[in-house]
Amino acid sequence: MTSHIAKHVYIFDIQVFYSRKRSDKGEQAMHIVILGAGAIGRLFGVYLGRAGHRVTLVDPDQAIVDAIHEHGLGFMEQGGNDPDAVSFVPARAVPHAGEIRKTELTLLAVKSFDTLTAVQSASHLIGDGAPILTLQTGLGNIERLERVVQSEHIVGGFTFMAAASLGPGTVRQGGLGKTYLGEINGPVSERIRHIARVFTEAGLVCTPVHRIIGRLWCKVIIFSAINSVSAILQVKNGHLLESMEAVTLMKRLIDEGRLVAEAHGIDLVFPDLYELLFEACRRTGQNISSMLQDILNGHRSEIEAQCGALVRYGEQAGVAAPTQQTMVDLVKLMEKKAAGAWAEEEGR
């Protein structure tokens, strides 16, 4: 257990670190709040913290908060397995956003089903000059955000970076990829360019774009296939390309997702979704998908925000997505089994 004095020494070290980074770069560090200290939240926290920005993560899991408070964010390079190879980056963590007075940017990195709760708790941080940026892979999150904050304070985004959580406060890089940001309505603005520069300078290669909604749909369609099939087969992303049956199944899921998007008039910006699928699998070949991580850890997955959302949007437009529905059913059965629900029912 870290003593009260040691904790104050650690906080002092963080302040010295930020001050040094500011003077080295000749620019003022941003205060960035990250809602959700899962794999992607930690990964972005590592990159932004290493660049000298003041990072505060918000997560209700006290074990995660304690680990980050005591050691900072742990980081392991892609492909690493040696615990001694973990480096630590200064960061702060709190269990509730109410403990934070203000910030310059809020990143939303919680699971889709936690979006509303997370944003409601952090609504006081969002406003003019302090937007919220969603980095989630799912449909419906922007609509949930709009129930709490004004649309002009929302920035759309998603990332092709990949990561896996290791213990309560450490993350392992799972694959490199671009991050895309854009206004949910309108052309690329100066604030989008500014955030993109901040990310890119931190090592998170970021492209400011227009038509962010169409691009997000492309990613959701692709990862509705990668996440669900990898979770059911329980294999790393790269192994999905080694089986013709798995490739055929993923193509079928993509075809259904494309038909749903087209029925809603969504502009699918990426012209070749199959190639996007193959490239994503190759780039994150050694990564365990977020959905498979959830199944292995007995956690609830985002199947409803991905395959389930495509099914619901399809129903609205009169377009059937039977393969997507089958994946929803199978993953939910796996969640139930992993959580021990069947064993509990049998014991009654």
Secondary structure, 3 states (H helix, E strand, C coil): CCCHHHHHHHHHHHHHHHHHHHHHHCCCCCEEEEECCCHHHHHHHHHHHHCCCEEEEECCCHHHHHHHHHHCEEEECCCCCCHHHCEEECCEEECCHHHCCCCCEEEECCCHHHHHHHHHHHHHHCECCECEEECCCCCCHHHHHHCCCCHHHEEEEEECCEEEEECCCEEEEEECCCEEEEECCCCCCHHHHHHHHHHHHCCCCEEECCCHHHHHHHHHHHHHHHHHHHHHHCCCHHHHHHCHHHHHHHHHHHHHHHHHHHHCCCCCCCCCHHHHHHHHHHHCCCCCCHHHHHHHCCCCCCHHHCHHHHHHHHHHHCCCCHHHHHHHHHHHHHHHHHCCHHHHHHCC
